[in-house]
């Protein structure tokens, strides 16, 4: 089989394994998708892969419910480096103002992935948050949000941030969205890294 296609299959498998193993709480296997210096950026946590796993475990133990679903994938390859973008949704369930709700956030995983010693692994995972919504699980429930609190969060993830702040997380306020300087800077950073630059 063509080497380029084999690399693309291996990278897509890595992207799929991240979601399945993370959402299943399969922490030992989940650790294997990361390089030792891998970094995770999210609304509620930013840090090394090990820090992300520790926070995910702690949230899991407290009943934090976050699931991910994947769609189309595009990969740019340059030797042992790859820039992968995957359409995704984040689904989080929690109680907000005494009402059980689901937030669904649509966006992309923007991933810098590198082959080291023959093994592909994540160097950086950065979600791009495009749009979201919040719905009561019980359609008859009455939910009233604090509009001022909601509107201070960026458009692409304001409902997700509102929920996460309600359950005690500190929210990063400058995450990349569908358009704007944050996502343009991320694209430029990714292109430079793909060509051999440093993070």
Rosetta blueprint (number, residue, H / E / L):
1 X L
2 X L
3 X H
4 X H
5 X H
6 X H
7 X H
8 X H
9 X H
10 X H
11 X H
12 X H
13 X H
14 X H
15 X H
16 X H
17 X H
18 X H
19 X H
20 X H
21 X H
22 X H
23 X H
24 X H
25 X L
26 X L
27 X H
28 X H
29 X H
30 X H
31 X H
32 X L
33 X L
34 X E
35 X E
36 X E
37 X E
38 X E
39 X E
40 X E
41 X E
42 X L
43 X L
44 X L
45 X L
46 X E
47 X E
48 X E
49 X H
50 X H
51 X H
52 X H
53 X H
54 X H
55 X H
56 X H
57 X H
58 X H
59 X H
60 X H
61 X H
62 X L
63 X L
64 X L
65 X E
66 X E
67 X E
68 X E
69 X E
70 X E
71 X E
72 X E
73 X E
74 X E
75 X E
76 X E
77 X E
78 X E
79 X L
80 X L
81 X E
82 X E
83 X E
84 X E
85 X E
86 X E
87 X E
88 X E
89 X E
90 X E
91 X E
92 X E
93 X E
94 X E
95 X E
96 X E
97 X L
98 X L
99 X E
100 X E
101 X E
102 X E
103 X E
104 X E
105 X E
106 X E
107 X E
108 X E
109 X E
110 X E
111 X E
112 X E
113 X E
114 X E
115 X E
116 X E
117 X L
118 X L
119 X E
120 X E
121 X E
122 X E
123 X E
124 X E
125 X E
126 X E
127 X E
128 X E
129 X E
130 X E
131 X E
132 X E
133 X E
134 X E
135 X E
136 X E
137 X L
138 X L
139 X L
140 X L
141 X L
142 X L
143 X L
144 X L
145 X L
146 X L
147 X H
148 X H
149 X H
150 X H
151 X H
152 X L
153 X L
154 X L
155 X H
156 X H
157 X H
158 X H
159 X H
160 X H
161 X H
162 X H
163 X H
164 X H
165 X H
166 X H
167 X L
168 X L
169 X L
170 X L
171 X L
172 X L
173 X L
174 X L
175 X L
176 X L
177 X E
178 X L
179 X L
180 X L
181 X H
182 X H
183 X H
184 X H
185 X H
186 X H
187 X H
188 X H
189 X H
190 X H
191 X H
192 X H
193 X H
194 X H
195 X L
196 X L
197 X L
198 X L
199 X L
